[in-house]
C-alpha cells in the first residue's frame, strides 16, 4: 500500500472505521472501503480513492472527470 493510502487508512481507523483496501472488482480496484458500525448495524460507508501529486495538475477538472469515468463506468 502506498504511503498516502496508509495515511488515509490510519486516519479512518482513528475515527472508528473498519477499513478494507485494494478490493478487486472485475478489472477494477477499489482503493479504500471504510465501514462504521453503530449498535450492531452499519451506520456509514465511505469509498475513498487516494492519489498524490507533488507537481500538481495543470487541468485538474479534466483529469478528475477522466479518473471518475474510468473508475465507475465499464
N, C-alpha and C positions, 0 to 999 in steps of 0.2 A: 504494500500500500504506500502511496506517495506521502510525503511529509505534510502537504496541505490537506490531504484527506484524513490523515492521522489527527491533525489539529481539530478539524470539524467533528470527527468521530469522538474525540476526547471531550469536546465541549458539549455535544449532545448527551453523552454518558453522564457528565456532571450535572446536567439539567434533568436527569431521571429517565432518559430514553434508553431503551434496549435497541441496539443497532446491528444491522446486517450489512456487510459490504460486498461489493462486486458480485451481485446476483446476476446470473446469466438468464436471459430470456430470448430464446431463438438465437439470432445472431447479434443481439444487443446486450449491453452491460448496464445494469442499474447501479449507479455509484454507491449511495448510502440510503438504506431504508431505516428510518427511526420510528420506533413504536413506543407509546407511553400508555401504561395501563393504570386504571383507577377503579377501585372497588371490584376487582376481578374481571373487568372488561376493558376493551381498547377504547381509550379516550381521545387519542390523537395519533395521526400517522403523517410522517414527513418523508418525501422523496427528495434527496439532495444530490445534485451533480456539482462536483468541485473541480474548478480549473484555476490555474495560476499563470500570470504573465508578468515577467519582470519588465519588459519593454512596453507593454500595453498594446491596444488595438487602435488602428487608425480609424476604421469604420466599425465601431462597436455594435451598433444596431443590426447591421447586415450580418456580422459574424454570429451574434446571438440568435437571430432568426434562423440561420443555417444550422446551428447546433441543435436548436429546439426541433426543427423539421427532421433532421437526421435521427434524433433520439426517439421521437414519438410518432413518426409516420413510416409505414412499411413501403 
